[in-house]
Amino acid sequence: MSSLETKELEFARQIRRALDESTATIAPAAVDRLAAARRAALARKKPETASAPAFVPAFAGAAAGSAMPGGLPQPDHPARRRSPLRRFALAWPLAALVVSLIGIAYWEDQQRTAELADIDAAMLSDDLPLNAYLDHGFNAYLSRAH
């Protein structure tokens, strides 16, 4: 424990001791009224609902409108269950991203294939024999010439 926690615990003990000592000086009629007031307050107290913490992304509650004012969802409330259309509305951006990535990969593959086809066509239509392209000195000459 840190020294701050130790000081806080000691302070709490001192307050409890002071309150315990001062209750001995309260008149019995006042003690009875305080006890009756406590019982009345406990009788009017609303039962607390226990809720387990749940992981919810920060944007999910805002997008679906399913968050309480405090930011915690109400998953077991029957009026708040998501319809299939709402689930699709939450999932479509992810699906669109996946489709876009697949489309980009396909387009890049087609571009690369077209570039290789252009290089092959240029090599085959050239007057030089194919063995010239295998010579390292000739490759160095081509890289300096272009």
C-alpha positions, -999 to +999 in steps of 0.1 A: +000+000+000+011+035-007+015+061+020-015+080+006-037+049+010-024+044+045-032+080+054-067+076+039-074+044+059-062+061+091-084+091+085-114+069+079-107+050+112-105+083+131-139+095+116-155+062+125-142+064+160-154+100+164-188+091+151-191+060+174-181+082+204-206+109+196-235+085+193-233+079+230-242+115+236-274+115+215-307+116+234-326+083+232-356+100+216-334+113+188-319+078+183-354+064+180-364+091+154-332+085+134-339+047+134-375+052+122-363+076+095-337+050+084-363+023+082-387+045+062-359+054+038-349+018+033-386+009+027-389+035-001-356+026-017-359+012-052-343-022-057-310-020-075-306-038-107-273-057-110-257-055-143-225-071-155-201-049-174-201-057-212-176-047-239-193-024-264-173-004-290-177+033-284-194+039-318-218+009-317-242+025-292-242+058-310-248+042-344-276+018-333-292+042-308-291+013-282-272+030-254-285+044-222-276+080-213-247+066-193-234+048-223-241+012-211-263-009-234-295-026-223-291-060-240-319-078-221-346-052-227-371-067-252-380-035-269-343-028-278-335-061-296-320-055-330-340-064-361-322-082-390-324-050-410-306-031-382-280-058-380-274-056-417-271-018-414-243-023-389-225-049-409-227-034-444-197-010-440-175-040-431-188-060-461-182-030-484-147-027-472-140-064-478-155-062-513-135-030-520-102-046-510-109-077-531-117-054-561-085-034-556-064-066-554-081-079-586-075-046-604-038-045-594-034-081-606-049-072-640-027-042-643+004-062-635-006-089-661-012-062-687+022-047-680+039-081-683+020-088-715+032-054-730+068-062-720+066-097-736+051-082-768+078-056-770+105-082-765+090-106-791+085-079-817+120-065-813+149-072-837+172-084-810+175-121-802+161-132-768+197-142-757+206-105-757+182-099-729+199-126-708+233-109-711+240-089-679+260-063-697+232-057-721+207-053-692+231-027-677+232-009-711+194-009-713+191+005-678+215+033-686+199+041-719+164+045-705 
